[in-house]
């Protein structure tokens, strides 16, 4: 049985960013660059914190800007942003996101499972990840 990551791709938030993304003709996606998984994982940490972690405050304008920059970078690199985000929901994409969640938890020495540990890892990550710290804050 495969483990489903707690970090999700935050579909509603990405829908807004994708609405302004240019459409790029491309063959079916079978793999994405590392930055794509990293960006989705980081944006997903923000949305997870917002919905699951007590006291998290999200700067929605900065979150929207981060998503828009991400889909613009994908388009600039020749990827259809809609197809790229949909790819995140495949076995390959979910495995990439799960590995980033596991690495985040391990980096901060929290439990490998459970939302409390994930919230603690996200909070700790803010101390070393300046881009993330611009978007989400804890009291």
PyMOL commands that set and color helices and strands:
alter all, ss='L'
color gray80, all
select helices_A, chain A and resi 11-19+34-52+60-76+81-87+91-107+115-125+130-135
alter helices_A, ss='H'
color red, helices_A
select strands_A, chain A and resi 57-58+136-137
alter strands_A, ss='S'
color yellow, strands_A
deselect
rebuild
show_as cartoon
